[in-house]
Amino acid sequence: MITSSHNPKLQWVRLLQSQAQARREAQAFIVEGVRLAEEALQADWEAQLVLYSEEISPRGQSVVEGFTRRGAPVEQVTPQVLKSAADTETSQGLLLVLSMRLLPQPENADFLLILDGVRDPGNLGTILRSARAAGVQAVLLPPGTADPFSPKVVRAAMGAHFRLPVLRASWDELNQELLPQVEAGLRIYLADSGEGQAYTLAEFRGPLALIVGGESQGAGGEALHLAQAKVHIPMPGGSESLNAAVAAGILLFEVLRQRQSGE
C-alpha cells in the first residue's frame, strides 16, 4: 500500500493532472470516479496505473478487478494519499491513469464538428458529451481550443472520449482533409451569433461539418475562410449570444432531428 503523497507514482499523477505538456509527453490522462472508470473498462481502454483506496464502493471494486484481470498495474493507497492526487473533492476512492488512444475518423463521415477557440474546459467537455449523444462522427480541434484531455474536460465529457474520435489538427490539415469531402458534397456551416440563415431553415440532412466558435470572440478568420454558409439561432429575447455549449447542443440536435424526421 502506498502511504506517502511523495511517492513517485503520486507525483506523476499530480503532474498529469496539472500540465497539458506532461500529458502529451506521456500520452496519458487521468480519469476519476467509478462511472468514468467503468466506461474506460467497457471500452477496453489501456490503464497505465489504477489507484484505489479503502473508500471504494463494491461497484468500484469490480472495476479494479476488471483492470487487474487485464494486467494493469494496480496500487492501493490511503484515502489521504488519493485525495492529494485527485482533482475532485470526492474521488470515490478510484483514480486511473489511461493511455491516450486517438480513435480514427470514420471514412466518408457525414457529420463532423469543428470547435474553434473553445477555451473553457467545462464547455468543451459538455460539447463533447452532446456530440456523442447526437451521433457526431468526429470532433476536430484546431489550435486555440482547450486541451481535450484535461481533467475538467474529461469529467464534463462523461465518457465521450472512449467512443468519439477527438482529433487535434492545424487549419492547413483541416483544409487538406476537408477539401476532397467538400468536392464530394460535404457542406461546411459556421454558427454565427446573428448572420446567415436561421438554423431551423438550413439543410442539415446532407453530409456536413459544423463549426462552433469560442465563448468570447466566436469563430476566427480561418474558420470564416473554411465555411461555406452561416447559420444562427434566433434569439427574440434580445440576448447577444449563447453559451458555446448550449449553442452547440441546439445545433447538433437540429441536425439529428432533421435526419430522423426527413424534414
C-alpha positions as CSV (number, residue, x, y, z in Angstrom):
1,M,0.0,0.0,0.0
2,I,1.2,3.5,-0.8
3,T,1.1,5.7,2.2
4,S,3.1,8.7,1.2
5,S,1.9,11.5,-1.1
6,H,5.6,11.9,-2.1
7,N,5.7,8.5,-3.8
8,P,6.9,9.0,-7.4
9,K,3.8,7.5,-8.8
10,L,1.7,10.0,-7.0
11,Q,3.9,12.9,-8.1
12,W,3.5,11.7,-11.7
13,V,-0.3,11.6,-11.3
14,R,-0.3,15.2,-10.0
15,L,1.9,16.3,-12.9
16,L,-0.6,14.7,-15.4
17,Q,-3.4,16.5,-13.6
18,S,-1.9,19.9,-13.8
19,Q,0.1,20.1,-17.0
20,A,-1.0,19.6,-20.6
21,Q,2.6,19.2,-21.8
22,A,3.1,16.4,-19.3
23,R,0.0,14.6,-20.6
24,R,1.2,15.0,-24.2
25,E,4.7,13.7,-23.4
26,A,3.4,10.7,-21.5
27,Q,0.5,10.2,-23.9
28,A,-1.6,9.7,-20.8
29,F,-4.5,11.4,-18.9
30,I,-6.5,11.0,-15.7
31,V,-9.9,9.6,-15.0
32,E,-11.5,9.8,-11.6
33,G,-14.6,8.2,-10.2
34,V,-16.5,4.9,-10.8
35,R,-18.7,5.8,-13.7
36,L,-15.9,7.0,-15.9
37,A,-13.7,4.1,-14.9
38,E,-16.5,1.8,-15.9
39,E,-16.7,3.5,-19.3
40,A,-13.0,3.0,-19.8
41,L,-13.1,-0.6,-18.8
42,Q,-16.1,-1.3,-21.1
43,A,-14.3,0.4,-24.0
44,D,-11.2,-1.8,-23.4
45,W,-9.0,1.3,-22.7
46,E,-5.5,0.7,-21.5
47,A,-4.8,1.7,-17.9
48,Q,-1.1,2.6,-17.1
49,L,-2.0,2.8,-13.4
50,V,-5.0,2.1,-11.2
51,L,-5.1,3.7,-7.7
52,Y,-7.8,2.8,-5.2
53,S,-8.5,3.4,-1.5
54,E,-10.5,1.6,1.2
55,E,-13.3,4.1,0.5
56,I,-14.1,2.4,-2.8
57,S,-17.6,1.0,-3.3
58,P,-18.4,-2.6,-4.4
59,R,-19.1,-1.3,-7.9
60,G,-15.7,0.4,-8.0
61,Q,-14.0,-2.7,-6.7
62,S,-15.5,-4.6,-9.6
63,V,-13.8,-2.1,-11.9
64,V,-10.5,-2.5,-10.2
65,E,-10.8,-6.3,-10.5
66,G,-11.6,-5.9,-14.2
67,F,-8.4,-3.9,-14.8
68,T,-6.4,-6.3,-12.7
69,R,-7.5,-9.2,-14.9
70,R,-6.2,-7.3,-17.9
71,G,-2.8,-6.9,-16.3
72,A,-3.0,-3.2,-15.4
73,P,-0.7,-2.0,-12.6
74,V,-2.9,-1.6,-9.5
75,E,-2.0,0.0,-6.3
76,Q,-3.9,0.5,-3.1
77,V,-3.3,3.9,-1.4
78,T,-4.6,5.5,1.7
79,P,-7.6,7.9,1.4
80,Q,-5.4,10.8,2.3
81,V,-2.9,10.0,-0.4
82,L,-5.6,9.5,-3.1
83,K,-7.1,12.9,-2.1
84,S,-3.7,14.5,-2.6
85,A,-3.6,13.3,-6.2
86,A,-7.2,13.9,-7.1
87,D,-8.6,16.9,-9.0
88,T,-12.0,16.5,-7.5
89,E,-13.3,16.9,-3.9
90,T,-14.7,13.3,-3.9
91,S,-12.7,10.8,-6.0
92,Q,-15.0,7.9,-5.0
93,G,-11.8,6.0,-4.0
94,L,-10.7,5.4,-7.6
95,L,-8.4,7.1,-10.0
96,L,-7.0,5.8,-13.3
97,V,-4.1,6.9,-15.5
98,L,-5.2,6.0,-19.0
99,S,-3.2,5.9,-22.3
100,M,-4.2,8.4,-24.9
101,R,-5.7,6.5,-27.8
102,L,-6.9,8.6,-30.6
103,L,-9.9,7.0,-32.3
104,P,-9.7,7.3,-36.1
105,Q,-12.2,9.4,-38.0
106,P,-14.5,7.2,-40.0
107,E,-14.1,7.2,-43.8
108,N,-16.8,9.2,-45.6
109,A,-18.0,10.8,-42.4
110,D,-21.1,12.9,-43.0
111,F,-21.5,14.6,-39.5
112,L,-18.4,16.4,-38.3
113,L,-17.9,19.1,-35.6
114,I,-15.1,21.7,-35.6
115,L,-14.6,23.7,-32.4
116,D,-12.7,26.9,-32.9
117,G,-11.3,28.6,-29.8
118,V,-13.4,26.9,-27.2
119,R,-11.1,27.5,-24.3
120,D,-13.4,26.8,-21.4
121,P,-12.8,23.2,-20.3
122,G,-16.3,22.8,-18.9
123,N,-17.8,24.0,-22.2
124,L,-15.5,21.7,-24.3
125,G,-16.4,18.7,-22.2
126,T,-20.1,19.4,-22.4
127,I,-19.9,19.8,-26.1
128,L,-18.1,16.5,-26.5
129,R,-20.8,14.8,-24.4
130,S,-23.6,16.4,-26.6
131,A,-21.7,15.5,-29.8
132,R,-21.5,11.8,-28.8
133,A,-25.2,11.8,-27.9
134,A,-26.2,13.4,-31.2
135,G,-24.2,11.0,-33.3
136,V,-21.3,13.2,-34.4
137,Q,-18.7,11.0,-36.1
138,A,-15.6,13.1,-35.2
139,V,-14.7,16.3,-33.4
140,L,-11.9,18.3,-34.9
141,L,-9.9,20.7,-32.7
142,P,-7.8,23.4,-34.4
143,P,-5.2,25.4,-32.4
144,G,-6.6,27.6,-29.7
145,T,-9.1,25.2,-28.2
146,A,-8.7,23.8,-24.7
147,D,-6.8,20.5,-24.1
148,P,-9.4,17.8,-24.6
149,F,-7.6,15.6,-22.1
150,S,-7.5,18.0,-19.2
151,P,-9.3,16.7,-16.0
152,K,-12.2,19.1,-16.3
153,V,-12.9,18.3,-19.9
154,V,-12.7,14.6,-19.3
155,R,-15.2,14.9,-16.4
156,A,-17.6,17.1,-18.3
157,A,-17.5,14.8,-21.4
158,M,-18.7,11.8,-19.3
159,G,-17.0,9.1,-21.3
160,A,-17.3,10.7,-24.8
161,H,-13.5,10.2,-25.2
162,F,-13.9,6.5,-25.2
163,R,-16.4,6.4,-28.1
164,L,-16.0,9.6,-30.1
165,P,-12.9,10.5,-32.2
166,V,-11.5,13.8,-30.8
167,L,-8.7,14.9,-33.1
168,R,-6.4,17.9,-33.0
169,A,-5.3,19.4,-36.3
170,S,-3.9,22.6,-37.8
171,W,-6.0,24.7,-40.1
172,D,-3.9,23.6,-43.0
173,E,-4.5,20.0,-42.1
174,L,-8.2,20.6,-41.8
175,N,-8.3,22.3,-45.2
176,Q,-6.4,19.5,-46.9
177,E,-8.6,16.8,-45.2
178,L,-12.0,18.5,-45.9
179,L,-11.4,19.7,-49.5
180,P,-11.9,16.3,-51.1
181,Q,-15.0,15.8,-48.9
182,V,-16.3,19.2,-49.9
183,E,-15.8,18.3,-53.6
184,A,-17.8,15.1,-52.9
185,G,-20.7,17.1,-51.4
186,L,-19.8,17.9,-47.8
187,R,-21.1,21.3,-46.7
188,I,-19.4,23.4,-44.0
189,Y,-21.7,25.5,-41.8
190,L,-20.4,28.2,-39.4
191,A,-22.5,29.0,-36.3
192,D,-22.8,32.8,-36.1
193,S,-24.4,35.0,-33.4
194,G,-26.6,36.8,-35.9
195,E,-25.8,36.3,-39.5
196,G,-26.8,33.7,-42.0
197,Q,-29.9,31.5,-42.2
198,A,-31.9,30.6,-39.2
199,Y,-30.7,27.1,-38.1
200,T,-34.2,25.5,-38.4
201,L,-34.3,26.6,-42.1
202,A,-30.8,25.2,-43.0
203,E,-30.5,22.0,-44.9
204,F,-28.7,19.6,-42.5
205,R,-29.7,16.3,-44.0
206,G,-26.8,16.1,-46.3
207,P,-23.1,15.5,-45.3
208,L,-21.9,18.4,-43.2
209,A,-19.3,19.8,-40.9
210,L,-20.4,22.4,-38.3
211,I,-18.1,25.0,-36.9
212,V,-18.8,26.4,-33.5
213,G,-16.7,29.2,-32.2
214,G,-15.5,30.1,-28.7
215,E,-17.2,31.8,-25.8
216,S,-16.0,35.4,-26.2
217,Q,-14.9,36.2,-29.8
218,G,-16.6,33.4,-31.7
219,A,-15.0,31.8,-34.8
220,G,-11.8,33.3,-36.2
221,G,-10.6,34.1,-39.6
222,E,-9.5,30.6,-40.6
223,A,-13.0,29.3,-39.7
224,L,-14.7,32.0,-41.7
225,H,-12.5,31.2,-44.7
226,L,-13.3,27.5,-44.4
227,A,-17.1,27.9,-44.0
228,Q,-19.4,27.8,-47.0
229,A,-22.5,29.1,-45.2
230,K,-23.5,30.7,-41.9
231,V,-26.4,29.8,-39.6
232,H,-27.7,31.4,-36.5
233,I,-30.0,30.7,-33.6
234,P,-32.8,33.4,-33.4
235,M,-33.0,35.0,-30.0
236,P,-36.2,37.1,-29.7
237,G,-35.3,37.8,-26.1
238,G,-32.5,40.1,-27.2
239,S,-29.5,38.3,-25.9
240,E,-26.3,39.0,-27.8
241,S,-25.1,35.4,-27.8
242,L,-25.5,31.9,-26.2
243,N,-23.0,29.9,-24.2
244,A,-20.9,27.8,-26.7
245,A,-22.0,24.5,-25.2
246,V,-25.7,25.5,-25.3
247,A,-25.5,26.7,-28.9
248,A,-23.6,23.6,-30.0
249,G,-26.2,21.3,-28.4
250,I,-29.1,23.1,-30.1
251,L,-27.5,22.9,-33.5
252,L,-26.3,19.3,-33.2
253,F,-29.7,18.1,-32.2
254,E,-31.3,20.0,-35.0
255,V,-29.1,18.0,-37.4
256,L,-30.3,14.8,-35.7
257,R,-34.0,16.0,-35.8
258,Q,-33.9,16.7,-39.5
259,R,-32.2,13.5,-40.3
260,Q,-34.6,11.4,-38.2
261,S,-37.8,13.1,-39.4
262,G,-36.7,13.7,-43.0
263,E,-37.8,17.3,-42.8
